[in-house]
């Protein structure tokens, strides 16, 4: 456990140094291809760093915050898109915003004039504007729903690779695609069926929870169980208890 904590500490020191480079160097370059090229080494590093951690907990956390969140936000930053553009006023704000799931629609620590819209709202509005021209305003949300679920599925495949270190089976992607279809059907039904004819929440709620539970045990959890991730997690807890016991005076 001590070795794992030390390894994770080194990973985050490297991440902080890399994000400092993005703040002080890449942000000075014009948005577009030149800034993207300057960030390429950071993208590669953030994809590699989770592979240096073997603890299931610490590996999953590192992969989520660096390989997923930070890389997505830095890619948008390369083209001058929020939430990292325009750059926050301090390095601390930049690192926090880049590596943590912070929503800019909540109270801001710096003036509103320095901020654009949040990551989610910016992407959603862009997709909606494009699809509205093709599908019309009634169905404009469907491509956005599809894009969000597919990207979530692919990123979960990446996280699963870090946890299992085996090639993807695409089960978890199909889990998200299935839920995407279900949500698209729900949106379509709500647009054409009057509210008085819809299922009561006392019925629709349990049905939705049952659908999530069944599909999760069918597609979401099997890859983790087959590769012993649950056993590694239990082992992590055991190692943590032993580590804490070792800190207590004998």
Backbone as CSV, one residue per row, in Angstrom:
resi,resn,N_x,N_y,N_z,CA_x,CA_y,CA_z,C_x,C_y,C_z
1,UNK,0.823,-1.201,0.000,0.000,0.000,0.000,0.860,1.256,0.000
2,UNK,1.925,1.248,0.767,2.812,2.411,0.812,3.412,2.688,-0.559
3,UNK,3.791,1.600,-1.260,4.356,1.768,-2.606,3.315,2.326,-3.572
4,UNK,2.053,1.884,-3.431,0.992,2.386,-4.297,0.720,3.867,-4.058
5,UNK,0.700,4.269,-2.795,0.481,5.675,-2.475,1.621,6.533,-3.019
6,UNK,2.840,6.023,-2.913,3.988,6.757,-3.444,3.900,6.884,-4.963
7,UNK,3.484,5.791,-5.625,3.344,5.815,-7.078,2.261,6.801,-7.504
8,UNK,1.137,6.797,-6.790,0.050,7.718,-7.111,0.473,9.162,-6.875
9,UNK,1.229,9.404,-5.813,1.737,10.750,-5.526,2.612,11.246,-6.680
10,UNK,3.493,10.379,-7.191,4.348,10.754,-8.312,3.523,11.051,-9.565
11,UNK,2.467,10.246,-9.770,1.593,10.463,-10.930,0.982,11.857,-10.892
12,UNK,0.483,12.257,-9.733,-0.187,13.549,-9.641,0.793,14.709,-9.644
13,UNK,2.022,14.483,-9.188,3.047,15.521,-9.342,3.317,15.761,-10.818
14,UNK,3.421,14.672,-11.592,3.627,14.806,-13.038,2.427,15.473,-13.708
15,UNK,1.232,15.149,-13.229,0.034,15.762,-13.795,0.014,17.264,-13.527
16,UNK,0.379,17.669,-12.314,0.401,19.092,-11.963,1.441,19.840,-12.797
17,UNK,2.610,19.215,-12.977,3.641,19.842,-13.820,3.142,19.987,-15.254
18,UNK,2.469,18.961,-15.761,1.957,19.004,-17.134,0.896,20.078,-17.300
19,UNK,-0.014,20.197,-16.332,-1.054,21.214,-16.414,-0.475,22.613,-16.241
20,UNK,0.605,22.716,-15.479,1.292,24.007,-15.362,1.873,24.414,-16.714
21,UNK,2.439,23.448,-17.432,2.934,23.707,-18.784,1.796,24.186,-19.690
22,UNK,0.621,23.553,-19.576,-0.527,23.963,-20.389,-0.925,25.396,-20.073
23,UNK,-0.883,25.755,-18.788,-1.315,27.089,-18.363,-0.320,28.165,-18.776
24,UNK,0.956,27.897,-18.571,1.965,28.928,-18.799,2.500,28.965,-20.231
25,UNK,2.461,27.812,-20.925,3.044,27.755,-22.269,1.982,27.613,-23.367
26,UNK,1.183,26.547,-23.301,0.218,26.297,-24.376,-0.814,27.406,-24.498
27,UNK,-1.209,27.993,-23.373,-2.232,29.042,-23.419,-1.744,30.284,-24.154
28,UNK,-0.425,30.428,-24.299,0.128,31.594,-24.986,0.115,31.423,-26.495
29,UNK,-0.110,30.204,-26.964,-0.158,29.932,-28.392,-1.549,30.212,-28.931
30,UNK,-1.655,30.572,-30.207,-2.991,30.792,-30.771,-3.780,29.490,-30.788
31,UNK,-5.079,29.603,-30.512,-5.918,28.403,-30.503,-5.936,27.767,-31.884
32,UNK,-6.058,26.466,-31.895,-6.061,25.752,-33.159,-4.960,24.709,-33.211
33,UNK,-4.447,24.471,-34.387,-3.531,23.360,-34.604,-2.233,23.499,-33.809
34,UNK,-1.708,24.727,-33.674,-0.443,24.885,-32.965,-0.609,24.594,-31.472
35,UNK,-1.702,25.052,-30.891,-1.941,24.734,-29.486,-2.208,23.245,-29.309
36,UNK,-2.923,22.647,-30.258,-3.194,21.213,-30.190,-1.902,20.411,-30.220
37,UNK,-0.980,20.786,-31.114,0.303,20.082,-31.195,1.074,20.218,-29.886
38,UNK,1.027,21.398,-29.285,1.747,21.603,-28.019,1.172,20.764,-26.892
39,UNK,-0.101,20.375,-27.013,-0.762,19.585,-25.965,-0.676,18.087,-26.210
40,UNK,-0.191,17.680,-27.376,-0.185,16.256,-27.725,0.588,15.428,-26.709
41,UNK,1.744,15.915,-26.275,2.546,15.169,-25.297,1.801,15.001,-23.980
42,UNK,0.972,15.987,-23.630,0.190,15.882,-22.393,-0.906,14.829,-22.552
43,UNK,-1.584,14.818,-23.711,-2.592,13.793,-23.971,-1.994,12.388,-23.794
44,UNK,-0.846,12.175,-24.414,-0.207,10.855,-24.365,0.195,10.506,-22.930
45,UNK,0.752,11.475,-22.222,1.165,11.234,-20.840,-0.025,10.884,-19.965
46,UNK,-1.137,11.602,-20.124,-2.313,11.349,-19.294,-2.960,10.003,-19.620
47,UNK,-2.783,9.517,-20.845,-3.253,8.171,-21.174,-2.336,7.105,-20.583
48,UNK,-1.051,7.441,-20.424,-0.084,6.477,-19.911,-0.083,6.390,-18.382
49,UNK,-0.250,7.495,-17.698,-0.068,7.534,-16.246,-0.925,6.525,-15.477
50,UNK,-2.201,6.299,-15.839,-2.971,5.301,-15.090,-2.386,3.896,-15.160
51,UNK,-1.609,3.610,-16.198,-1.007,2.285,-16.327,0.111,2.052,-15.310
52,UNK,0.578,3.117,-14.667,1.649,2.982,-13.678,1.112,2.700,-12.282
53,UNK,-0.211,2.647,-12.141,-0.843,2.397,-10.841,-1.555,1.058,-10.905
54,UNK,-1.320,0.190,-9.936,-1.916,-1.150,-9.966,-3.124,-1.301,-9.052
55,UNK,-3.258,-0.451,-8.045,-4.421,-0.508,-7.164,-5.681,-0.189,-7.951
56,UNK,-6.722,-1.023,-7.804,-7.953,-0.828,-8.569,-8.584,0.527,-8.260
57,UNK,-8.612,0.899,-6.970,-9.203,2.183,-6.602,-8.414,3.353,-7.191
58,UNK,-7.119,3.365,-6.916,-6.292,4.486,-7.340,-6.151,4.536,-8.859
59,UNK,-6.115,3.381,-9.496,-6.035,3.309,-10.954,-7.289,3.892,-11.579
60,UNK,-8.456,3.475,-11.091,-9.704,3.974,-11.640,-9.867,5.472,-11.454
61,UNK,-9.494,5.968,-10.266,-9.597,7.403,-9.994,-8.663,8.191,-10.904
62,UNK,-7.419,7.718,-11.036,-6.445,8.397,-11.885,-6.905,8.414,-13.339
63,UNK,-7.421,7.293,-13.813,-7.890,7.215,-15.190,-9.058,8.161,-15.436
64,UNK,-9.979,8.231,-14.484,-11.146,9.087,-14.660,-10.751,10.562,-14.724
65,UNK,-9.906,10.999,-13.790,-9.588,12.416,-13.701,-8.594,12.880,-14.770
66,UNK,-7.680,11.998,-15.191,-6.665,12.417,-16.162,-6.990,11.963,-17.582
67,UNK,-7.125,10.641,-17.790,-7.346,10.130,-19.141,-8.691,10.565,-19.707
68,UNK,-9.679,10.752,-18.842,-11.014,11.126,-19.307,-11.236,12.632,-19.191
69,UNK,-11.389,13.117,-17.963,-11.764,14.519,-17.766,-10.732,15.493,-18.329
70,UNK,-9.492,15.360,-17.866,-8.472,16.340,-18.246,-8.224,16.326,-19.748
71,UNK,-8.124,15.148,-20.356,-7.860,15.095,-21.792,-8.997,15.710,-22.604
72,UNK,-10.248,15.460,-22.207,-11.369,16.054,-22.922,-11.340,17.573,-22.815
73,UNK,-11.100,18.074,-21.594,-11.110,19.526,-21.406,-9.927,20.188,-22.103
74,UNK,-8.778,19.520,-22.115,-7.622,20.089,-22.801,-7.816,20.083,-24.316
75,UNK,-8.526,19.077,-24.830,-8.811,19.060,-26.272,-9.684,20.260,-26.651
76,UNK,-10.691,20.549,-25.844,-11.514,21.733,-26.088,-10.695,23.008,-25.933
77,UNK,-9.802,22.999,-24.946,-8.928,24.148,-24.693,-8.045,24.437,-25.907
78,UNK,-7.626,23.381,-26.615,-6.780,23.559,-27.795,-7.473,24.419,-28.852
79,UNK,-8.787,24.361,-28.907,-9.535,25.112,-29.919,-10.293,26.297,-29.316
80,UNK,-9.847,26.704,-28.105,-10.403,27.897,-27.498,-11.809,27.756,-26.976
81,UNK,-12.193,26.516,-26.622,-13.540,26.262,-26.125,-13.539,26.156,-24.602
82,UNK,-14.674,26.483,-23.963,-14.780,26.328,-22.516,-14.730,24.852,-22.135
83,UNK,-14.422,24.533,-20.886,-14.376,25.449,-19.742,-13.014,26.071,-19.451
84,UNK,-11.952,25.704,-20.175,-10.620,26.233,-19.883,-10.278,27.468,-20.709
85,UNK,-11.144,27.860,-21.593,-10.929,29.072,-22.399,-12.117,30.007,-22.223
86,UNK,-11.832,31.296,-21.980,-10.490,31.858,-21.754,-9.882,31.306,-20.480
87,UNK,-8.522,31.256,-20.390,-7.867,30.636,-19.227,-8.283,31.309,-17.917
88,UNK,-8.516,30.528,-16.875,-8.812,31.099,-15.554,-7.665,31.985,-15.079
89,UNK,-7.907,32.829,-14.082,-6.891,33.805,-13.677,-5.671,33.232,-12.977
90,UNK,-5.788,32.033,-12.377,-4.656,31.484,-11.636,-4.400,30.037,-12.033
91,UNK,-3.183,29.578,-11.767,-2.822,28.188,-12.035,-3.687,27.238,-11.218
92,UNK,-3.952,27.588,-9.973,-4.782,26.727,-9.111,-6.156,26.502,-9.732
93,UNK,-6.773,27.577,-10.234,-8.076,27.442,-10.865,-7.984,26.582,-12.122
94,UNK,-6.937,26.770,-12.899,-6.768,26.015,-14.137,-6.645,24.523,-13.849
95,UNK,-5.793,24.159,-12.895,-5.590,22.746,-12.555,-6.873,22.140,-12.010
96,UNK,-7.556,22.862,-11.137,-8.797,22.348,-10.552,-9.854,22.129,-11.615
97,UNK,-9.998,23.110,-12.495,-11.011,23.024,-13.538,-10.683,21.945,-14.563
98,UNK,-9.388,21.750,-14.830,-8.983,20.764,-15.840,-9.144,19.333,-15.353
99,UNK,-8.877,19.081,-14.082,-8.790,17.695,-13.606,-9.930,17.277,-12.700
100,UNK,-10.860,18.160,-12.388,-11.966,17.823,-11.500,-13.303,18.034,-12.212
101,UNK,-14.340,17.288,-11.828,-15.665,17.446,-12.460,-16.391,18.673,-11.930
102,UNK,-15.860,19.856,-12.267,-16.427,21.118,-11.799,-17.368,21.675,-12.854
103,UNK,-18.536,22.087,-12.427,-19.533,22.658,-13.330,-19.523,24.170,-13.197
104,UNK,-19.250,24.868,-14.274,-19.147,26.319,-14.228,-20.489,27.015,-14.104
105,UNK,-21.586,26.251,-14.121,-22.871,26.893,-13.920,-23.108,27.195,-12.447
106,UNK,-22.262,26.621,-11.561,-22.339,26.923,-10.146,-21.612,28.229,-9.875
107,UNK,-21.661,28.773,-8.629,-21.001,30.050,-8.340,-19.549,30.056,-8.758
108,UNK,-19.085,31.171,-9.374,-17.752,31.269,-9.952,-16.781,31.944,-8.997
109,UNK,-15.506,31.452,-8.940,-14.522,32.102,-8.096,-13.863,33.295,-8.766
110,UNK,-14.189,33.560,-10.052,-13.629,34.730,-10.731,-14.732,35.361,-11.577
111,UNK,-14.540,36.576,-12.066,-15.610,37.315,-12.726,-16.210,36.563,-13.903
112,UNK,-17.511,36.742,-14.053,-18.233,36.075,-15.133,-17.662,36.421,-16.495
113,UNK,-17.135,37.629,-16.662,-16.613,38.058,-17.955,-15.434,37.231,-18.411
114,UNK,-14.792,36.522,-17.461,-13.650,35.695,-17.829,-14.070,34.293,-18.244
115,UNK,-15.356,33.986,-18.170,-15.800,32.612,-18.363,-16.679,32.461,-19.581
116,UNK,-16.609,31.263,-20.163,-17.588,30.878,-21.158,-18.570,29.941,-20.496
117,UNK,-19.476,29.323,-21.240,-20.418,28.372,-20.684,-19.712,27.097,-20.267
118,UNK,-20.414,26.258,-19.551,-19.816,25.027,-19.049,-19.547,24.052,-20.184
119,UNK,-18.732,23.032,-19.879,-18.369,22.019,-20.876,-19.603,21.342,-21.438
120,UNK,-20.478,20.887,-20.528,-21.660,20.170,-20.980,-22.599,21.039,-21.780
121,UNK,-22.855,22.251,-21.299,-23.795,23.113,-22.000,-23.254,23.554,-23.347
122,UNK,-21.939,23.810,-23.442,-21.347,24.226,-24.711,-21.494,23.142,-25.765
123,UNK,-21.138,21.909,-25.410,-21.228,20.794,-26.352,-22.674,20.523,-26.725
124,UNK,-23.558,20.530,-25.725,-24.965,20.237,-25.969,-25.588,21.267,-26.894
125,UNK,-25.321,22.553,-26.649,-25.902,23.592,-27.478,-25.387,23.511,-28.913
126,UNK,-24.091,23.187,-29.085,-23.523,23.090,-30.436,-24.198,21.971,-31.212
127,UNK,-24.332,20.794,-30.594,-24.992,19.663,-31.260,-26.436,20.004,-31.575
128,UNK,-27.119,20.659,-30.605,-28.533,20.989,-30.807,-28.717,21.955,-31.985
129,UNK,-27.829,22.935,-32.113,-27.955,23.900,-33.213,-27.815,23.216,-34.565
130,UNK,-26.846,22.287,-34.651,-26.619,21.592,-35.919,-27.789,20.666,-36.253
131,UNK,-28.230,19.868,-35.265,-29.290,18.901,-35.529,-30.636,19.569,-35.753
132,UNK,-30.832,20.765,-35.174,-32.104,21.463,-35.365,-32.322,21.809,-36.830
133,UNK,-31.224,22.107,-37.537,-31.341,22.452,-38.962,-31.774,21.240,-39.795
134,UNK,-31.358,20.040,-39.340,-31.637,18.824,-40.102,-32.952,18.180,-39.683
135,UNK,-33.158,18.053,-38.369,-34.304,17.309,-37.855,-35.461,18.186,-37.409
136,UNK,-35.193,19.490,-37.273,-36.225,20.373,-36.758,-36.125,20.497,-35.247
137,UNK,-36.766,21.494,-34.657,-36.616,21.753,-33.225,-37.188,20.662,-32.338
138,UNK,-38.180,19.903,-32.809,-38.820,18.890,-31.964,-37.870,17.746,-31.657
139,UNK,-37.117,17.308,-32.674,-36.250,16.139,-32.509,-34.775,16.512,-32.420
140,UNK,-34.479,17.766,-32.219,-33.091,18.227,-32.245,-32.250,17.635,-31.130
141,UNK,-32.864,17.209,-30.032,-32.093,16.694,-28.894,-31.579,15.271,-29.102
142,UNK,-32.162,14.529,-30.047,-31.809,13.112,-30.200,-30.345,12.885,-30.574
143,UNK,-29.763,13.599,-31.563,-28.330,13.386,-31.851,-27.441,13.696,-30.655
144,UNK,-27.805,14.716,-29.876,-27.023,15.040,-28.689,-27.061,13.916,-27.675
145,UNK,-28.247,13.329,-27.476,-28.379,12.189,-26.556,-27.512,11.038,-27.032
146,UNK,-27.572,10.752,-28.334,-26.776,9.646,-28.886,-25.286,9.896,-28.695
147,UNK,-24.833,11.115,-28.989,-23.409,11.433,-28.870,-22.928,11.277,-27.426
148,UNK,-23.714,11.779,-26.479,-23.320,11.702,-25.073,-23.199,10.254,-24.614
149,UNK,-24.167,9.419,-24.963,-24.145,8.030,-24.509,-23.024,7.233,-25.168
150,UNK,-22.784,7.459,-26.458,-21.723,6.725,-27.148,-20.355,7.100,-26.586
151,UNK,-20.122,8.397,-26.391,-18.846,8.829,-25.811,-18.677,8.263,-24.409
152,UNK,-19.752,8.256,-23.619,-19.674,7.682,-22.272,-19.322,6.198,-22.336
153,UNK,-19.918,5.485,-23.284,-19.604,4.065,-23.424,-18.153,3.831,-23.787
154,UNK,-17.635,4.594,-24.737,-16.239,4.425,-25.154,-15.271,4.782,-24.023
155,UNK,-15.579,5.825,-23.266,-14.702,6.209,-22.165,-14.753,5.181,-21.043
156,UNK,-15.910,4.562,-20.832,-15.972,3.480,-19.843,-15.156,2.278,-20.312
157,UNK,-15.138,2.028,-21.618,-14.274,0.955,-22.132,-12.813,1.252,-21.804
158,UNK,-12.417,2.511,-21.929,-11.048,2.892,-21.605,-10.763,2.678,-20.119
159,UNK,-11.691,3.104,-19.260,-11.517,2.914,-17.820,-11.442,1.422,-17.487
160,UNK,-12.287,0.631,-18.137,-12.269,-0.819,-17.897,-10.937,-1.423,-18.322
161,UNK,-10.345,-0.885,-19.388,-9.037,-1.402,-19.809,-7.992,-1.143,-18.733
162,UNK,-8.023,0.064,-18.165,-7.071,0.360,-17.091,-7.284,-0.569,-15.897
163,UNK,-8.525,-0.901,-15.597,-8.820,-1.736,-14.434,-8.500,-3.206,-14.678
164,UNK,-8.735,-3.677,-15.907,-8.574,-5.108,-16.190,-7.297,-5.445,-16.947
165,UNK,-6.771,-4.475,-17.720,-5.601,-4.665,-18.583,-5.818,-5.778,-19.613
166,UNK,-7.065,-5.906,-20.085,-7.390,-6.857,-21.153,-8.121,-6.091,-22.251
167,UNK,-8.085,-6.582,-23.503,-8.764,-5.884,-24.601,-10.259,-5.722,-24.321
168,UNK,-10.868,-4.657,-24.824,-12.294,-4.423,-24.564,-13.183,-5.472,-25.202
169,UNK,-14.282,-5.773,-24.542,-15.288,-6.697,-25.077,-16.474,-5.939,-25.667
170,UNK,-16.533,-4.631,-25.441,-17.577,-3.723,-25.939,-18.918,-3.936,-25.262
171,UNK,-18.964,-4.759,-24.220,-20.216,-4.948,-23.493,-20.704,-3.642,-22.870
172,UNK,-19.783,-2.914,-22.243,-20.196,-1.690,-21.568,-20.627,-0.624,-22.573
173,UNK,-20.043,-0.633,-23.774,-20.499,0.291,-24.813,-21.929,-0.034,-25.219
174,UNK,-22.222,-1.322,-25.361,-23.585,-1.710,-25.713,-24.556,-1.382,-24.591
175,UNK,-24.084,-1.422,-23.347,-24.921,-1.008,-22.211,-25.376,0.442,-22.406
176,UNK,-24.436,1.321,-22.772,-24.784,2.728,-22.951,-25.605,2.950,-24.215
177,UNK,-25.314,2.208,-25.276,-26.111,2.332,-26.499,-27.556,1.912,-26.235
178,UNK,-27.726,0.831,-25.476,-29.070,0.354,-25.140,-29.835,1.409,-24.350
179,UNK,-29.154,2.035,-23.389,-29.810,3.073,-22.597,-30.054,4.329,-23.433
180,UNK,-29.199,4.556,-24.411,-29.419,5.673,-25.332,-30.705,5.465,-26.118
181,UNK,-30.890,4.260,-26.631,-32.107,3.949,-27.374,-33.333,4.101,-26.482
182,UNK,-33.214,3.610,-25.238,-34.336,3.708,-24.310,-34.696,5.163,-24.024
183,UNK,-33.674,5.993,-23.818,-33.950,7.410,-23.541,-34.518,8.108,-24.772
184,UNK,-34.001,7.776,-25.948,-34.531,8.380,-27.177,-35.998,8.017,-27.362
185,UNK,-36.347,6.761,-27.066,-37.747,6.339,-27.157,-38.591,7.105,-26.145
186,UNK,-38.056,7.261,-24.929,-38.793,8.004,-23.904,-39.044,9.443,-24.336
187,UNK,-38.005,10.093,-24.889,-38.155,11.476,-25.355,-39.194,11.550,-26.465
188,UNK,-39.132,10.595,-27.397,-40.082,10.607,-28.512,-41.510,10.384,-28.024
189,UNK,-41.684,9.447,-27.089,-43.029,9.163,-26.567,-43.601,10.377,-25.849
190,UNK,-42.767,11.047,-25.051,-43.248,12.207,-24.302,-43.645,13.362,-25.224
191,UNK,-43.087,13.385,-26.426,-43.420,14.467,-27.360,-44.745,14.219,-28.079
192,UNK,-45.187,12.957,-28.131,-46.406,12.659,-28.887,-47.564,12.154,-28.024
193,UNK,-47.253,11.687,-26.801,-48.297,11.155,-25.928,-48.680,12.209,-24.894
194,UNK,-49.937,12.541,-24.760,-50.361,13.514,-23.741,-49.992,13.044,-22.338
195,UNK,-49.750,13.995,-21.475,-49.292,13.662,-20.115,-50.293,12.789,-19.368
196,UNK,-51.567,12.996,-19.584,-52.577,12.237,-18.855,-52.607,10.759,-19.260
197,UNK,-52.017,10.429,-20.411,-51.990,9.042,-20.875,-50.687,8.322,-20.534
198,UNK,-49.735,9.029,-19.915,-48.459,8.419,-19.585,-48.560,7.583,-18.306
199,UNK,-47.589,6.691,-18.128,-47.556,5.870,-16.919,-47.341,6.740,-15.691
200,UNK,-47.975,6.355,-14.608,-47.785,7.056,-13.340,-46.357,6.832,-12.847
201,UNK,-45.740,7.863,-12.211,-44.365,7.680,-11.692,-44.207,6.488,-10.772
202,UNK,-45.269,6.104,-10.065,-45.195,4.938,-9.189,-44.965,3.659,-9.989
203,UNK,-45.326,3.686,-11.269,-45.105,2.536,-12.152,-43.835,2.716,-12.979
204,UNK,-43.686,3.899,-13.577,-42.540,4.129,-14.464,-41.219,4.126,-13.700
205,UNK,-41.221,4.615,-12.454,-39.985,4.643,-11.661,-39.405,3.252,-11.425
206,UNK,-40.190,2.320,-10.828,-39.679,0.960,-10.639,-39.309,0.255,-11.938
207,UNK,-40.070,0.532,-13.018,-39.718,-0.072,-14.301,-38.350,0.405,-14.779
208,UNK,-38.069,1.712,-14.614,-36.777,2.255,-15.023,-35.648,1.664,-14.189
209,UNK,-35.861,1.569,-12.857,-34.832,0.981,-11.992,-34.600,-0.486,-12.336
210,UNK,-35.672,-1.202,-12.637,-35.523,-2.604,-13.016,-34.757,-2.761,-14.316
211,UNK,-35.030,-1.870,-15.280,-34.319,-1.898,-16.554,-32.827,-1.654,-16.345
212,UNK,-32.485,-0.670,-15.503,-31.081,-0.382,-15.216,-30.415,-1.576,-14.549
213,UNK,-31.084,-2.177,-13.566,-30.500,-3.303,-12.830,-30.251,-4.498,-13.750
214,UNK,-31.244,-4.843,-14.557,-31.114,-6.013,-15.430,-30.003,-5.803,-16.452
215,UNK,-29.983,-4.649,-17.104,-28.963,-4.407,-18.122,-27.565,-4.256,-17.502
216,UNK,-27.501,-3.753,-16.266,-26.197,-3.629,-15.609,-25.601,-5.008,-15.330
217,UNK,-26.411,-5.922,-14.816,-25.894,-7.271,-14.548,-25.656,-8.053,-15.829
218,UNK,-26.301,-7.650,-16.904,-26.099,-8.306,-18.192,-24.856,-7.781,-18.905
219,UNK,-24.638,-6.445,-18.902,-23.605,-5.857,-19.740,-22.556,-5.024,-18.994
220,UNK,-22.914,-4.412,-17.857,-22.014,-3.453,-17.215,-20.995,-4.130,-16.298
221,UNK,-21.436,-5.089,-15.482,-20.563,-5.684,-14.477,-19.761,-6.915,-14.916
222,UNK,-20.232,-7.717,-15.889,-19.545,-8.987,-16.181,-18.057,-8.865,-16.474
223,UNK,-17.649,-7.845,-17.250,-16.231,-7.723,-17.586,-15.382,-7.505,-16.335
224,UNK,-15.904,-6.742,-15.390,-15.175,-6.505,-14.138,-15.078,-7.782,-13.319
225,UNK,-16.177,-8.536,-13.252,-16.193,-9.757,-12.444,-15.321,-10.842,-13.066
226,UNK,-15.370,-10.968,-14.397,-14.566,-12.003,-15.065,-13.075,-11.801,-14.840
227,UNK,-12.663,-10.561,-14.711,-11.241,-10.253,-14.579,-10.810,-9.974,-13.138
228,UNK,-11.674,-10.311,-12.193,-11.298,-10.248,-10.788,-11.120,-8.858,-10.218
229,UNK,-11.757,-7.854,-10.830,-11.624,-6.495,-10.298,-12.255,-6.393,-8.917
230,UNK,-13.357,-7.121,-8.695,-13.991,-7.111,-7.380,-13.059,-7.666,-6.314
231,UNK,-12.303,-8.718,-6.653,-11.354,-9.299,-5.701,-10.197,-8.344,-5.429
232,UNK,-9.764,-7.616,-6.457,-8.689,-6.631,-6.263,-9.141,-5.505,-5.347
233,UNK,-10.404,-5.103,-5.505,-10.925,-4.029,-4.659,-10.972,-4.473,-3.203
234,UNK,-11.438,-5.707,-2.972,-11.457,-6.234,-1.610,-10.036,-6.321,-1.060
235,UNK,-9.096,-6.740,-1.911,-7.699,-6.786,-1.495,-7.152,-5.421,-1.158
236,UNK,-7.590,-4.395,-1.900,-7.160,-3.020,-1.602,-7.600,-2.604,-0.210
237,UNK,-8.832,-2.941,0.142,-9.327,-2.596,1.479,-8.508,-3.305,2.552
238,UNK,-8.193,-4.581,2.291,-7.393,-5.339,3.255,-6.005,-4.724,3.420
239,UNK,-5.393,-4.340,2.293,-4.072,-3.716,2.359,-4.121,-2.372,3.078
240,UNK,-5.215,-1.639,2.869,-5.353,-0.346,3.542,-5.464,-0.523,5.048
241,UNK,-6.232,-1.528,5.473,-6.358,-1.798,6.910,-5.007,-2.170,7.506
242,UNK,-4.263,-3.024,6.806,-2.939,-3.409,7.296,-2.003,-2.203,7.351
243,UNK,-2.112,-1.321,6.353,-1.264,-0.119,6.330,-1.589,0.792,7.506
244,UNK,-2.865,0.987,7.781,-3.267,1.852,8.897,-2.875,1.229,10.233
245,UNK,-2.968,-0.094,10.335,-2.534,-0.751,11.564,-1.042,-0.543,11.805
246,UNK,-0.264,-0.535,10.702,1.157,-0.349,10.837,1.532,1.047,11.317
247,UNK,0.609,2.022,11.141,0.873,3.380,11.587,0.596,3.561,13.066
248,UNK,-0.173,2.652,13.657,-0.521,2.763,15.067,0.648,2.337,15.937
249,UNK,0.838,2.987,17.075,1.924,2.575,17.984,1.663,1.191,18.531
250,UNK,2.689,0.393,18.584,2.533,-0.982,19.085,2.487,-0.991,20.609
